[in-house]
């Protein structure tokens, strides 16, 4: 069963940091134009209350993936860093 949980603690955001780094490595594209280093250094502000959230997907005790959401305009959000873990061992995320 898949459980979706918001990041709430510093340890959650450390998992996000690793997930985003894995995503960038997988893309094999230079994302410096997106100020990714700044984003990684301040994930809890970018994807925390009041204007953002980062959701982590868990399958049993394994991190299956995640996605960041943040306010873009009134009534509109931006979805960023959608990532599922690779390997095929986790189904349904």
C-alpha positions in Angstrom: 0.0 0.0 0.0 1.2 3.5 -0.8 1.1 6.3 1.8 1.4 9.9 0.9 2.8 12.1 3.7 3.9 15.8 3.8 7.4 16.8 4.8 7.3 18.1 8.3 10.7 17.6 9.8 14.3 18.4 8.8 14.9 14.7 8.3 12.0 14.7 5.7 13.6 17.5 3.8 17.0 15.6 3.8 15.2 12.8 2.0 13.8 15.4 -0.5 17.3 16.7 -1.1 18.5 13.3 -2.0 15.5 12.6 -4.2 16.0 15.9 -6.1 19.7 15.1 -6.5 18.9 11.7 -7.9 16.4 13.3 -10.2 18.9 15.8 -11.5 21.5 13.0 -12.0 18.9 11.0 -13.9 18.0 13.9 -16.1 21.7 14.4 -17.1 20.9 18.1 -17.9 22.5 21.2 -16.4 19.8 22.8 -14.3 21.9 25.6 -13.0 19.6 28.1 -14.8 16.9 27.0 -12.4 19.0 27.9 -9.3 18.9 24.4 -8.1 21.7 24.9 -5.6 19.7 27.6 -3.9 16.6 25.4 -4.0 18.4 22.5 -2.3 19.8 24.8 0.4 16.4 26.1 1.3 13.9 23.3 0.6 11.8 23.8 3.7 11.1 27.5 2.8 10.4 26.7 -0.8 8.2 23.7 -0.2 6.9 24.5 3.3 4.0 26.5 4.7 2.4 28.8 4.0 2.9 28.6 0.2 4.2 25.2 -0.5 4.3 21.5 0.4 6.5 18.5 -0.5 4.7 15.2 -0.5 6.6 12.0 -0.1 5.2 8.6 -1.3 6.0 5.6 0.9 5.6 1.9 0.0 5.8 0.0 3.3 9.0 1.5 4.8 10.6 2.5 1.5 10.6 5.9 -0.1 8.8 5.5 -3.4 9.0 9.1 -4.7 7.7 12.6 -4.1 6.6 15.9 -5.6 6.8 19.5 -4.6 3.9 22.0 -4.9 4.1 25.7 -4.3 1.9 28.7 -4.9 2.3 30.2 -8.3 -0.6 32.6 -8.4 -3.9 32.9 -6.5 -5.7 29.6 -6.9 -2.8 28.1 -9.0 0.1 25.9 -7.9 3.3 24.9 -9.6 4.3 21.2 -9.5 8.1 20.6 -9.3 10.5 17.8 -8.9 8.1 14.9 -9.5 10.2 11.8 -9.0 9.6 8.1 -8.5 12.4 5.9 -7.3 13.9 3.8 -10.0 14.4 0.1 -10.0 10.9 -1.1 -10.6 10.7 -2.6 -7.1 7.9 -0.2 -6.0 4.7 -0.5 -8.0 1.7 1.8 -8.0 3.3 5.2 -7.3 
